Amino acid sequence: MREVHADYSVSISELKKNPSAILAEASGSPIAVLNHNKPAAYLIPAETYEAIMEVVEDYELGKLVEERRAEMGDAVEVDLDDL
C-alpha cells in the first residue's frame, strides 16, 4: 500500500459532499484524497502551492546558472566601452 503524506485524508465521495467543510477542518494542512484507500491526489492551500512553485523555479534557475558557469571557458571577454 502506498504511504499517505498528509495528516488529513478524505475519500473522493466525502470530498464531493462538502468540500468547504473538509478544507475548513484541515485548517490549511495538506489533505490526501483517497480512491479505494489509496492516495489519488493531494489538496494543498494556494499559498503552499505558490511557495512550492517558487522553490522549483529557484532550483531550475540554479541549474541554469551552473550550466552557464560550466561554459565560462567558451565566453568572449568584452569591454563595455567597446559596445
MARVORO-605139 format. One line per field, with one value per atom (N, C-alpha, C, O): y, x, z; atom name. Coordinates in steps of 0.2 Angstrom, whole numbers, m for minus. Example, Ala and Ser with C-alpha at 12.3 -4.5 7.8 and 13.67 -1.06 7.14 Angstrom:
REM residues 2
north (m28:m22:m16:m17:m11:m5:0:6);
east (66:62:66:71:64:68:64:67);
up (39:39:39:42:35:36:39:40);
a (N:CA:C:O:N:CA:C:O);
END
This chain:
REM residues 83
north (m6:0:6:6:11:17:21:21:25:29:35:38:38:44:49:49:55:60:66:72:65:71:68:62:73:72:71:68:74:73:69:70:65:61:61:62:60:60:56:56:53:49:54:60:52:56:58:63:53:54:58:62:58:63:70:75:71:77:80:86:76:79:81:86:78:80:87:91:89:95:97:97:100:101:107:107:112:118:115:118:111:108:105:105:101:97:102:101:107:112:115:117:117:121:116:119:110:105:105:104:105:104:110:109:116:122:123:125:122:124:118:119:113:107:103:104:100:96:90:88:89:84:78:80:72:67:65:63:65:62:55:53:51:44:41:43:36:32:25:23:21:14:14:9:19:19:20:18:22:24:31:34:35:42:43:40:47:49:56:57:60:67:70:67:76:80:87:90:89:96:100:98:106:110:117:119:121:128:132:130:137:140:143:143:146:149:144:145:138:132:130:130:130:128:134:132:140:145:145:147:144:143:137:138:132:126:128:126:132:134:138:138:143:147:143:145:138:134:130:130:127:124:129:127:135:140:141:142:142:144:138:139:132:126:126:125:127:127:133:132:139:144:143:144:139:137:132:133:128:123:127:125:132:136:139:140:142:146:141:143:135:131:128:128:127:125:131:130:137:143:144:146:143:143:138:139:132:127:129:126:133:136:142:145:144:150:150:156:145:144:146:148:146:147:155:157:158:165:170:168:175:180:186:189:189:195:201:201:205:211:217:217:223:229:233:234:235:238:245:247:248:254:253:257:247:245:243:243:243:241:248:248);
east (4:0:4:10:2:6:5:0:11:11:7:7:3:m1:4:6:5:9:5:7:0:m4:m7:m8:m8:m11:m19:m22:m22:m29:m30:m26:m35:m37:m44:m48:m47:m54:m55:m51:m60:m62:m65:m67:m64:m67:m74:m77:m78:m85:m87:m91:m83:m84:m82:m85:m77:m75:m80:m81:m83:m89:m95:m98:m96:m102:m101:m106:m95:m95:m87:m84:m85:m78:m76:m70:m80:m79:m77:m73:m82:m81:m74:m71:m72:m66:m60:m56:m60:m55:m54:m49:m60:m60:m57:m54:m59:m57:m49:m46:m47:m39:m35:m29:m39:m35:m29:m24:m29:m23:m18:m13:m19:m14:m16:m21:m11:m12:m18:m18:m22:m27:m25:m25:m25:m24:m31:m36:m32:m39:m38:m34:m42:m41:m46:m52:m44:m48:m47:m41:m52:m51:m45:m41:m45:m40:m33:m28:m32:m25:m25:m30:m20:m19:m20:m16:m25:m26:m24:m22:m24:m22:m21:m23:m18:m17:m19:m18:m23:m25:m21:m20:m18:m14:m17:m19:m16:m18:m14:m8:m17:m14:m8:m3:m7:m1:5:11:3:8:10:16:6:7:12:17:10:14:21:26:22:29:32:38:29:32:35:40:31:32:38:42:39:45:51:56:51:56:58:64:54:55:58:63:56:59:66:70:67:74:78:84:76:80:82:88:77:78:83:87:82:87:94:99:94:101:104:110:101:103:106:111:102:104:111:115:111:117:123:128:122:128:130:136:125:126:130:135:128:132:139:143:140:146:151:157:148:152:155:160:151:153:157:158:159:163:169:172:172:178:177:182:171:169:167:166:167:165:170:176:168:172:172:166:178:178:177:179:172:171:171:169:174:174:168:166:164:158:159:154:165:166:166:165:168:168:161:160:156:150:147:141);
up (0:0:0:3:m4:m4:2:5:4:10:9:4:14:14:17:23:13:15:18:16:22:25:31:32:35:42:41:45:36:35:28:23:28:22:22:26:15:14:8:3:7:1:m4:m2:m10:m16:m14:m15:m12:m11:m6:m6:0:5:3:5:m1:m3:m8:m7:m12:m16:m12:m14:m6:m2:1:0:3:7:7:12:1:0:5:8:6:10:18:21:20:27:28:33:23:23:23:27:19:19:25:28:28:35:40:44:40:45:45:50:39:39:41:42:41:43:40:43:33:29:28:25:32:31:24:22:22:16:17:23:12:13:7:1:9:5:2:7:m4:m7:m9:m13:m6:m7:m12:m12:m16:m20:m19:m20:m16:m14:m9:m10:m5:1:m1:2:m7:m10:m12:m15:m10:m12:m20:m24:m22:m29:m30:m36:m25:m26:m19:m14:m19:m13:m14:m19:m9:m9:m4:2:m7:m3:m3:m9:2:1:m5:m6:m7:m13:m11:m15:m5:m3:m3:m5:m1:m1:m8:m9:m12:m19:m22:m26:m21:m24:m21:m24:m14:m11:m15:m16:m16:m19:m26:m28:m30:m36:m36:m41:m31:m31:m30:m33:m25:m24:m30:m32:m34:m40:m45:m49:m46:m51:m49:m53:m42:m40:m41:m43:m40:m42:m49:m51:m53:m61:m63:m67:m60:m61:m59:m62:m53:m51:m55:m56:m58:m63:m69:m72:m71:m77:m76:m80:m70:m68:m68:m71:m65:m65:m72:m74:m76:m83:m87:m90:m86:m89:m86:m89:m79:m76:m79:m80:m81:m84:m91:m94:m94:m101:m101:m106:m95:m95:m99:m101:m100:m104:m111:m115:m114:m120:m121:m127:m116:m116:m119:m119:m122:m125:m121:m119:m119:m115:m119:m124:m116:m120:m115:m109:m117:m114:m115:m121:m110:m111:m115:m118:m114:m118:m126:m130:m127:m134:m137:m144:m133:m136:m138:m140);
a (N:CA:C:O:N:CA:C:O:N:CA:C:O:N:CA:C:O:N:CA:C:O:N:CA:C:O:N:CA:C:O:N:CA:C:O:N:CA:C:O:N:CA:C:O:N:CA:C:O:N:CA:C:O:N:CA:C:O:N:CA:C:O:N:CA:C:O:N:CA:C:O:N:CA:C:O:N:CA:C:O:N:CA:C:O:N:CA:C:O:N:CA:C:O:N:CA:C:O:N:CA:C:O:N:CA:C:O:N:CA:C:O:N:CA:C:O:N:CA:C:O:N:CA:C:O:N:CA:C:O:N:CA:C:O:N:CA:C:O:N:CA:C:O:N:CA:C:O:N:CA:C:O:N:CA:C:O:N:CA:C:O:N:CA:C:O:N:CA:C:O:N:CA:C:O:N:CA:C:O:N:CA:C:O:N:CA:C:O:N:CA:C:O:N:CA:C:O:N:CA:C:O:N:CA:C:O:N:CA:C:O:N:CA:C:O:N:CA:C:O:N:CA:C:O:N:CA:C:O:N:CA:C:O:N:CA:C:O:N:CA:C:O:N:CA:C:O:N:CA:C:O:N:CA:C:O:N:CA:C:O:N:CA:C:O:N:CA:C:O:N:CA:C:O:N:CA:C:O:N:CA:C:O:N:CA:C:O:N:CA:C:O:N:CA:C:O:N:CA:C:O:N:CA:C:O:N:CA:C:O:N:CA:C:O:N:CA:C:O:N:CA:C:O:N:CA:C:O:N:CA:C:O:N:CA:C:O:N:CA:C:O:N:CA:C:O:N:CA:C:O:N:CA:C:O:N:CA:C:O:N:CA:C:O:N:CA:C:O:N:CA:C:O);
END
